[in-house]
Amino acid sequence: MQTIPYALAGEVPSPFPYGCIRVVDLDTGCEVLDVVECSASEGWLMSCRRTADNGFYIDPAEPDQVAIFLHKGRYEIRVSD
């Protein structure tokens, strides 16, 4: 396993195969799901916002887009071999 400082979902062409990148919250040890973009070196990530019933929250300002939420913390981007 290696770590990288930055990742952007949907970057084409990706240097890594689909599904081999995981973002982990270093304070909880849990994987963060639905990550759109992450800078582990700067301590932030953006992820899709979820509703209470685990569906995607639609942005009221842009009804054709999923709402994106900015999180600040300590993250590690892990690339599996």
Summary of the structure (lengths in Angstrom):
residues: 81
radius of gyration: 13.3
end to end distance: 5.6
largest distance: 40.1
contacts: 178
relative contact order: 0.33
helix: 0%
strand: 46%
